[in-house]
């Protein structure tokens, strides 16, 4: 990243006094306002700001909801209904928080797929990518803990099914399962644990986000052509150029979010979750939230043993591996060209991967009694892992990439054809 010097000068004696002792204003100006940013960033880069906004919304609404929620098995369901009906603004508050989880994941998936296409995980941004995947893992854990809190039928049975996954882990599985549940079955101790963790995790996510932003500011932003910044001509100050652009993107993103909150707050939920949890009645189909469906489909598709591994343990391995493999993408993709724009062979495989991910999401919502669901699920699992373990490592050996622009400025003046 191009070096930049500070242009901050305290405007009065008080500001200078503060700057000498805690240079927070100087830091904000240098690293937030004047930070040199590639001039060719498009709106796919706006989702970083959108995600920061969504995290703030989730933390604020979550804190207020926790003031009225009762984490006790016999009262939790009624306390959620009480929030909706009797707390001033409670229905909107609850809808903003529950719908916000879906919008949060929608934005993070776009953010991840953008990074995969434009090679934002390549050197020197490996740690930036790893921290991003860690944030995804923390988000998934937080969302799962939160999904259990309404203590409806789907919440209860989803907790039962997902915690049972840990029992398949050799040696430590059963002790880990007991620790997580607080007993032999999902019950009041489980609810208390999940409430505590759901309240804590967003602050952990916020801390990792700070590290993520720090890791971004060391090498600087990647950009759509994947060419490093050569001079100050390739950059513009983050403010006002990208603050205004991000603000516009955030407002546009909030429009459908507001529409869901005000007009269809329950459309993304499951009808069974509006029935109080009953350990004696199992729902016909146990389905997680939509943002877990691709990984749930992978878990369900592994219904066969291999050698000494039974189907349950093998399913857990593939389920965990489908997320953990993202940590290793910077070393699996050996192409020297970052951006997929200049990789003609990479593009069809990438878009097939996106389509495959959406297919797994759909299959995760369907019953396994439909004959073609397990078959397509296995096909989806094969391509999911083949993309990372076979296609990305081997593709650079056969791919002839298109010539890169000499600089970002050149690509801005003469946009490359895609």
C-alpha positions in Angstrom: 0.0 0.0 0.0 1.3 3.5 -0.8 2.7 5.3 2.2 0.8 8.4 3.4 1.8 11.1 5.8 -0.4 12.7 8.4 -2.2 15.9 7.5 -3.8 16.3 10.9 -3.2 19.5 12.8 -5.0 20.2 16.1 -7.3 23.2 15.6 -7.3 24.5 19.2 -5.5 24.1 22.5 -7.9 21.6 23.9 -7.7 19.4 20.8 -3.9 19.5 21.0 -4.0 18.6 24.7 -6.1 15.6 23.9 -4.0 14.6 20.9 -0.8 14.6 23.0 -2.4 12.2 25.5 -4.8 10.1 23.4 -4.4 10.7 19.6 -7.8 9.3 18.8 -8.8 12.2 16.5 -5.4 11.9 14.7 -5.9 8.1 14.4 -9.5 8.6 12.9 -8.3 11.1 10.4 -5.3 9.0 9.3 -6.8 5.6 9.2 -10.5 6.3 8.6 -10.8 9.6 6.7 -7.5 10.1 4.8 -6.7 6.4 4.3 -5.6 5.9 0.7 -8.1 3.6 -1.0 -8.0 2.1 -4.5 -10.0 4.4 -6.8 -11.7 1.5 -8.7 -13.6 -0.2 -5.9 -17.2 -1.1 -7.0 -20.3 -1.6 -4.9 -19.4 -5.2 -4.0 -16.9 -3.6 -1.6 -19.7 -1.7 0.1 -20.8 -4.9 1.9 -18.0 -4.4 4.5 -19.7 -1.2 5.7 -23.1 -2.9 5.5 -21.9 -5.7 7.7 -20.5 -3.3 10.3 -23.9 -1.5 10.3 -25.7 -4.8 10.8 -23.4 -5.9 13.6 -24.2 -2.6 15.4 -27.9 -3.1 14.9 -27.8 -6.6 16.2 -25.9 -5.7 19.3 -28.1 -2.7 20.2 -31.4 -4.6 19.7 -30.0 -7.7 21.4 -29.1 -5.7 24.5 -32.6 -4.2 24.8 -34.3 -7.6 24.1 -32.2 -9.2 26.8 -33.7 -6.7 29.3 -37.2 -8.3 28.8 -36.3 -11.9 28.0 -36.5 -14.7 30.6 -34.0 -17.5 30.0 -36.1 -20.2 31.8 -37.6 -23.1 30.0 -41.2 -22.7 31.3 -41.2 -18.9 30.7 -39.0 -18.3 27.6 -41.7 -18.8 25.0 -44.1 -16.6 26.9 -41.5 -13.9 27.5 -40.9 -13.6 23.7 -44.7 -13.2 23.2 -44.7 -10.7 26.0 -42.0 -8.7 24.2 -44.1 -8.7 21.0 -47.4 -7.7 22.6 -46.8 -5.7 25.7 -43.4 -4.0 25.5 -43.5 -0.6 23.9 -42.1 -1.1 20.4 -41.3 -4.7 21.2 -42.8 -6.2 18.1 -40.6 -3.9 15.8 -37.6 -4.5 18.1 -38.0 -8.3 17.9 -38.5 -8.2 14.1 -35.5 -6.0 13.6 -33.3 -8.4 15.6 -34.7 -11.7 14.1 -34.8 -10.4 10.5 -31.5 -8.7 11.0 -29.8 -12.1 11.5 -31.0 -13.2 8.0 -29.9 -9.9 6.4 -26.6 -10.2 8.2 -25.9 -13.6 6.7 -27.2 -12.5 3.3 -24.6 -9.7 3.3 -21.8 -11.9 4.7 -22.3 -14.5 2.0 -22.1 -11.8 -0.7 -18.9 -10.5 1.0 -17.4 -14.0 1.0 -18.2 -14.8 -2.6 -16.9 -11.4 -3.6 -13.6 -12.3 -1.9 -13.5 -15.7 -3.6 -14.0 -14.2 -7.1 -11.6 -11.3 -6.7 -8.9 -13.2 -4.8 -9.0 -11.1 -1.7 -7.5 -14.0 0.2 -4.2 -14.0 -1.7 -0.9 -12.7 -0.3 -0.4 -10.5 1.6 -4.0 -10.7 2.9 -4.1 -14.3 4.2 -4.6 -13.2 7.9 -7.3 -10.8 6.7 -9.1 -13.7 5.1 -8.6 -16.1 8.1 -10.1 -13.5 10.5 -13.0 -13.1 8.1 -13.7 -16.9 8.2 -13.3 -16.8 12.0 -16.0 -14.1 12.1 -18.3 -16.4 9.9 -17.8 -19.2 12.4 -18.6 -17.0 15.4 -21.7 -15.7 13.5 -22.9 -19.2 12.9 -22.5 -20.1 16.6 -24.2 -16.9 17.7 -27.1 -17.4 15.3 -27.6 -21.0 16.4 -27.6 -20.0 20.1 -30.1 -17.2 19.3 -32.4 -19.5 17.3 -32.9 -21.7 20.4 -33.9 -18.8 22.7 -37.6 -18.5 21.6 -38.0 -22.1 22.8 -40.5 -23.0 20.1 -40.8 -26.5 18.6 -38.2 -25.9 15.9 -35.8 -24.2 18.3 -36.0 -27.1 20.8 -35.5 -29.8 18.2 -32.9 -28.0 16.2 -30.9 -27.7 19.5 -31.4 -31.4 20.1 -30.3 -32.4 16.6 -27.3 -30.0 16.4 -26.0 -30.8 19.9 -26.2 -34.5 19.0 -23.6 -33.9 16.4 -21.0 -33.6 19.1 -21.8 -37.1 20.4 -20.3 -38.5 17.2 -16.8 -37.1 18.1 -14.6 -39.9 19.5 -13.5 -39.6 23.1 -14.4 -36.0 23.9 -17.9 -36.1 22.2 -20.0 -37.2 25.2 -18.3 -34.9 27.8 -18.6 -32.0 25.3 -22.3 -32.8 24.7 -23.0 -32.9 28.5 -21.1 -29.6 29.0 -23.1 -27.9 26.2 -26.5 -29.2 27.3 -25.9 -29.1 31.0 -27.4 -32.5 31.4 -28.5 -35.6 29.5 -31.0 -33.8 27.3 -31.8 -30.3 26.0 -33.6 -28.5 28.9 -33.4 -25.5 31.1 -29.6 -25.6 31.7 -29.2 -25.7 27.9 -31.3 -22.6 27.5 -29.3 -20.7 30.2 -26.0 -21.7 28.5 -27.2 -20.6 25.1 -28.6 -17.3 26.4 -25.3 -16.5 28.1 -23.3 -17.4 25.0 -25.7 -15.6 22.6 -25.3 -12.4 24.7 -21.5 -12.7 24.9 -20.6 -13.7 21.3 -21.5 -10.5 19.5 -18.9 -8.6 21.6 -16.3 -11.3 20.7 -17.3 -10.8 17.0 -16.9 -7.0 17.4 -13.4 -7.6 18.8 -12.4 -9.8 15.9 -13.9 -7.3 13.4 -11.5 -4.7 14.9 -8.7 -7.1 14.1 -10.1 -7.7 10.7 -10.2 -4.0 9.9 -6.6 -3.7 11.3 -5.5 -6.5 9.1 -7.1 -4.7 6.2 -5.3 -1.5 6.8 -1.9 -3.0 6.8 -1.7 -4.2 3.2 -4.7 -2.0 2.1 -7.7 -3.0 0.1 -7.7 -5.5 -2.7 -9.5 -4.2 -5.8 -11.5 -5.6 -8.8 -8.4 -6.0 -11.0 -6.2 -7.4 -8.3 -3.3 -5.1 -9.1 -1.3 -3.5 -6.3 -1.3 0.2 -5.8 1.6 1.7 -7.6 1.4 5.4 -6.7 -0.9 8.0 -5.1 -2.6 8.4 -8.5 -4.2 4.9 -7.9 -5.9 6.0 -4.7 -8.4 8.5 -3.3 -9.0 9.3 0.4 -11.6 7.1 2.0 -13.5 10.2 3.1 -15.6 11.6 1.4 -15.4 9.3 -1.6 -16.1 5.9 0.0 -17.9 7.1 3.1 -20.6 8.6 0.8 -20.6 5.6 -1.5 -20.9 3.2 1.4 -23.6 5.3 3.0 -25.6 5.1 -0.2 -25.1 1.3 -0.3 -26.2 1.0 3.3 -29.4 3.0 2.7 -30.3 0.9 -0.3 -29.6 -2.3 1.7 -31.8 -1.1 4.6 -34.8 -0.6 2.3 -35.6 -4.3 1.8 -34.6 -4.9 5.4 -37.2 -2.4 6.5 -39.8 -3.8 4.2 -39.3 -7.3 5.8 -39.5 -5.8 9.3 -42.6 -3.8 8.8 -44.6 -6.0 6.4 -43.5 -9.6 6.6 -41.5 -10.0 9.9 -42.2 -13.7 10.1 -41.7 -14.8 6.5 -38.2 -16.1 7.1 -39.2 -18.1 10.2 -40.7 -21.5 10.5 -44.3 -22.0 11.5 -43.5 -24.8 14.0 -41.4 -22.2 16.0 -44.6 -20.4 17.0 -45.6 -23.5 19.0 -44.1 -23.9 22.5 -41.4 -26.5 22.7 -42.7 -30.0 23.5 -40.1 -32.7 24.1 -42.7 -35.4 23.5 -43.7 -34.2 20.0 -41.2 -34.3 17.2 -41.9 -32.1 14.1 -42.2 -33.9 10.8 -39.2 -32.1 9.4 -36.5 -30.4 11.5 -35.1 -27.6 9.4 -32.6 -24.9 10.5 -32.6 -21.3 9.4 -32.0 -20.7 5.7 -28.4 -19.6 6.2 -27.4 -23.0 7.6 -29.1 -25.0 4.9 -26.1 -25.6 2.6 -24.1 -27.1 5.5 -27.1 -29.0 6.8 -27.5 -30.5 3.3 -23.9 -31.6 3.4 -24.4 -33.2 6.9 -27.5 -35.1 5.7 -26.0 -36.2 2.4 -23.3 -38.3 4.1 -25.5 -41.3 5.0 -22.9 -44.0 4.3 -19.9 -45.4 6.1 -16.3 -45.4 4.8 -13.9 -48.0 6.2 -14.0 -47.7 10.1 -15.9 -44.4 10.0 -19.6 -44.7 10.5 -22.1 -42.4 8.6 -22.7 -40.2 11.7 -19.0 -39.4 12.3 -18.4 -39.1 8.6 -21.2 -36.6 8.3 -19.8 -34.5 11.1 -16.3 -34.6 9.5 -17.8 -33.3 6.2 -20.0 -30.8 7.9 -17.1 -29.3 9.9 -14.7 -29.6 7.0 -17.1 -27.7 4.7 -16.4 -24.6 6.9 -12.9 -25.2 8.0 -11.6 -25.7 4.5 -12.2 -22.0 3.9 -9.3 -21.2 6.2 -6.9 -22.9 3.7 -8.2 -21.2 0.5 -5.2 -18.8 0.3 -2.9 -21.8 0.0 -5.2 -24.0 -2.1 -5.5 -21.4 -4.9 -2.1 -21.3 -6.6 -2.9 -18.8 -9.3 -0.6 -15.8 -9.3 -3.5 -13.7 -10.7 -5.8 -12.4 -8.0 -8.9 -11.3 -9.9 -11.3 -13.8 -11.6 -11.9 -11.1 -14.2 -8.6 -12.1 -15.9 -9.0 -15.8 -15.4 -11.2 -17.3 -18.3 -11.1 -20.9 -17.1 -11.7 -19.9 -13.5 -15.0 -18.1 -14.1 -17.2 -21.1 -15.2 -16.0 -23.2 -12.3 -16.6 -20.3 -9.9 -20.2 -19.6 -11.0 -20.9 -23.4 -11.0 -19.7 -23.3 -7.4 -22.1 -20.5 -6.6 -25.0 -22.4 -8.3 -23.9 -25.5 -6.4 -24.0 -23.6 -3.1 -27.6 -22.4 -3.8 -28.6 -25.9 -4.8 -27.3 -27.3 -1.5 -29.3 -24.5 0.2 -32.5 -25.6 -1.5 -31.8 -29.3 -0.9 -31.3 -28.6 2.8 -34.9 -27.4 3.0 -36.3 -30.5 1.3 -37.3 -33.8 2.8 -34.9 -36.7 2.4 -37.8 -38.9 1.5 -37.9 -37.4 -1.9 -35.7 -39.8 -4.0 -33.6 -37.2 -5.8 -32.7 -35.1 -2.8 -30.0 -37.4 -1.4 -28.6 -38.0 -4.9 -28.3 -34.3 -5.8 -27.0 -33.7 -2.2 -24.1 -36.1 -2.8 -23.3 -34.5 -6.2 -23.3 -31.1 -4.5 -21.0 -32.3 -1.7 -18.6 -33.8 -4.3 -18.4 -30.5 -6.2 -18.2 -28.3 -3.1 -15.0 -30.1 -1.9 -13.6 -30.7 -5.4 -13.7 -27.0 -6.1 -11.3 -26.3 -3.2 -9.2 -29.4 -3.2 -8.9 -30.2 -7.0 -10.0 -27.3 -9.1 -8.3 -24.4 -7.4 -4.9 -26.1 -7.0 -4.8 -27.6 -10.5 -6.5 -24.9 -12.6 -3.4 -22.6 -12.8 -1.5 -25.3 -14.5 -3.8 -25.2 -17.6 -5.2 -21.7 -17.4 -3.9 -18.9 -19.7 -4.8 -15.7 -17.9 -5.5 -12.4 -19.7 -2.9 -9.6 -19.4 -3.3 -7.4 -16.4 -3.5 -3.6 -16.6 -0.2 -1.8 -15.7 -1.9 0.1 -12.9 -5.3 0.8 -11.3 -5.3 4.2 -13.0 -5.0 2.6 -16.4 -7.9 0.2 -15.7 -10.0 3.2 -14.6 -9.3 5.1 -17.7 -9.6 2.1 -20.0 -11.9 -0.5 -18.3 -11.0 -4.1 -19.0 -13.6 -6.1 -20.9 -15.0 -9.0 -19.0 
